[in-house]
């Protein structure tokens, strides 16, 4: 998946305007709550076969932090 | 996966109570900020609420009005809110609808997975040559059971009734995957209000449901019709299965979560919005139990199977 495609998916998970979403966007500016975290973790598991045990919302500060984990 | 052949979905119809509760009403009750958050988070819109005294069977029998019930040998009534603990609502509906004494009539205690579970039960029953057609009735009146002070559940569910007829004929294949994981994460205790552990249910939904759906997907599947739990869940499950909103439609903002009537309502709504042609679909129901049941089957939107939605007035 390209970074652009991943950002499309993250915009959906974060309820954010895709055009305004960049790796620098702080997660405090979007909907980053327990539901979004679970949706993000499911995305990682289904698309990249990756499991992140025991993480909380506080472990991520920016969209770039989310992007960084989006790899097999 | 469990496969069946020679089944035909003959009719699907839905009755909704006329009472509408929408964003303005919710704002008056819970405040604009709370409601604004729910609109952004889950797509909160409008729900339907039955008038006092209206029972689930009233909505379900209204949905059955106008259907040809000849040859119905079994009646399944799917609900978490039957008219009474006993007798079964199926028994009272057998008489109300004028079905013969020889009808097998039973209640199925299911919520949001109820429509697909009942389709599977109908498929099993129709495997016997003595049974000709199965009438599935169901729905819920959850507005009686939610705690009005709990905005998260009191804004979510629509009261609704549905009817579906399953018969024999054709050589279409239906493939089911069904699962249950005993859990009280969604519950209506005796005397207590409806309660739901939203985070646990969401976590279950976005892991187990896409896995089950993926097991049924073939290249021919061109639409994914999901129980309308809420708009966020629909989008997430669809995305994880590789379906965009055009092929995994969402009507939650228009109707809320109609429990077991949600999938029949989506089918009738899509037909009313102009969906046509033959489709290979996966239908997925998931909810209280926790239970999740999906089916791959062909749907003919040209055959007038999916009836216009009727409005119920007592």
Interface residues (C-beta under 8 A of the other chain):
Chain A: X9 X12 X13 X15 X31 X33 X34 X35 X38 X39 X42 X43 X45 X46 X47
Chain B: X40 X41 X198 X199 X202 X203 X206 X207 X210 X232 X235 X236 X239 X240
